[in-house]
Every structure is written in structure tokens, then in C-alpha cells.
């Protein structure tokens, strides 16, 4: 299977990279797979009886903003401090040897950009933790989180004042991330990225496209579904890389391996 994957990538003129949370595990980022995986990363959430879906909910920014910012402030810190694993950089070199490439990811960590992938060739379908918006929202403004610093008391799992606030109305700010049960996410930044993806896909025509998908699980199958739809529509080869949810449609290539392991082999 690995040799088939190598051949498909070598022969492809265009490359679409799709990635879920499993892409970042080799960088040392937490694995939120299943409630036990989430609770290993955040033991306090277990004591509170909250799973990932319940904690990653915008209501906490109104009901308990110190709890909300403990969770997202800590994640912002580790995503900033963690270096993308070597596989990102090797994958970029492979992508740059094609006529063009594009990345679609459900990850909000910004690690593809940090590794050097072009901002114009990335669609972050769930938004990015490196951008802010008003919790209400009072306007359509989205701004950089570059100057945002959140101190978190991990024993109490509580963010310390001052919390990030909206520059216009002074309400609490929140990351520009699509959360569970989220009706207030401002999506126009991602909508522009989605337009770029559409432009990329339209120019492929009859050329050979390879899709390589990393660590996209079945719990929230958005990335998996997109990979399969594009593969079917453009008659592309789908290479699914996943040590757990490795099932793939007939005609695809399934690699029961981790992301970095496969990239190193390529």
C-alpha cells in the first residue's frame, strides 16, 4: 500500500492535503480522541464532568468566561509554543514540487502556516485560535490574537484577569473558532479560504490529483467526507492515513499508520 501511495503522489500534478487532529499528535499536541483522551489532557474536565463537545461550547464565554478562557487560553499557549513536527516541512517540499497544492484542515492550531505553507493555500474549516471575535458579536470584526496573552491557573482551571475583550463593545472576546452549538461564529475569514479552495479545484480539470488525508477521525467526519467527495468528483486517488479510523472507500489507499511515519516514508 505504501508503494502505491508513493506512486500516486509521484504521478500527481496537483496535491490536496486534508488533515484532522491526528496530524498534530506527532508534534506532542494532545489527542482529544474519545472522552478518555480528552480527560487525560484536561483532568479538571473529568472532575467537572465535561467532555470535549460540552467544554468547546460558546456558552461558557457568557456563563463562565474564566473557565472558557482557561481551556482556550491554555490551547493558545501550547499551539504557539509547540513546533510542528518534521513531517510538515517534508510534506511542504513534496507539495511545492507539484503544479499547485492546497491544504484543508479542521485543526485550529495554525501549524501549517507555521511550517511555511502559503496562507493563500489553506482552508481552516473550523477557524483559527490565532484570530479573535466578539462573543456577541457586536460587529463583523475579526482580529489577530498575536498580542493576546492569557494566564491560566491550571490547578483551579481558571483564567486570570484581564481576559481578552472586544475592542468595540468591551464584551468578552473569544477565538474565531467554530464551536459546538455555535450560532455566533463569524465565518467570513474561512469563507474566503473556501473560495480559494474552489478556485484550486476548478483549475485541475483533467490533470492528475492525489489527495492525502492525515488523522481525520470518524467522530466529526467533515474532513473525511470532503476527501471522499473531491476524490469521487475529480477521479482522484485518495490516500487515507490513520492508525485507527483507517477504513477507506473502494479504490482508495488506506495506510494504518501515523502522519509523520508515512511522510518520512514518502
Steps between C-alpha positions, in 0.01 A plus 500: 500500500783741583656444158163568336475823699851607393418430136171692517669806651792488257266483200263771625521848350300653784489413869215552746598451864215448745569475872327439830624495858721197441736717296617682814543203735860441389576861598403413856158664489222341708290224346136583573374175351219367720409626842791319666753662266355843573499437875863391491585838351266691735444307827303795637238444230447149637445643848249745351335219303553677168604333175661683207171580329357646821804712585563617143172689508463878464254522790788485748629836378178650634428272797856449626755690289787410735431130435464558126827691484676244719429244228570717197776702665691183580451368148616833353815474710587142403424558131731800503780324687486165317711464187337311212662160456746443215229337291341839434821633344559186294140508380543863394796404280292228334215746445725771356620258231147480357329743264306614805377376835234581757441412866163450667514447874261485794790588730498847654868501605648688202781247464482476123570874479772470763669229288504727196188402305353797315216680677328522160502121467338404831135461598453477878143374495449545876681833522821584683592556863737773382209731417243664729142620475241651734295241691170677412619589226450877496656532153652291222855580614757220523840594636836338568564331834871573468503736799257294709655349811288294739631382837336178616496354850507134401429377855171688509466492120420867497626781280627806682393859430534682273314279256498584129228754426336636188660829400165649397241402762728371779315168518713188539685400184525141385706310243370509144437126514187306409396336828222253577154657502653818362269754332728801542813388318608759246584294195603756240874435551446128434257579216783675315721196556220281365490716185873439456439125529228519236734688265768234553263212427360667186840537337591131534278395211615165360838517671600237754415583860609309809327557832692407812297509820664494844341413833138584421276298730142383465365682810474830306540373142507835317853454364441135407182590313670782311790274398262238367278748313794667326657162417174385343428824313852543356584129465794554732694247704417524871773395742357469851759503779357405838620249761144458633225607261677368193200367306488653151269468197567244230782612274664713767829431676478439874809528719461390861783727612567837663544819297873557562578132443339508156654834399846375603445193282395713203 
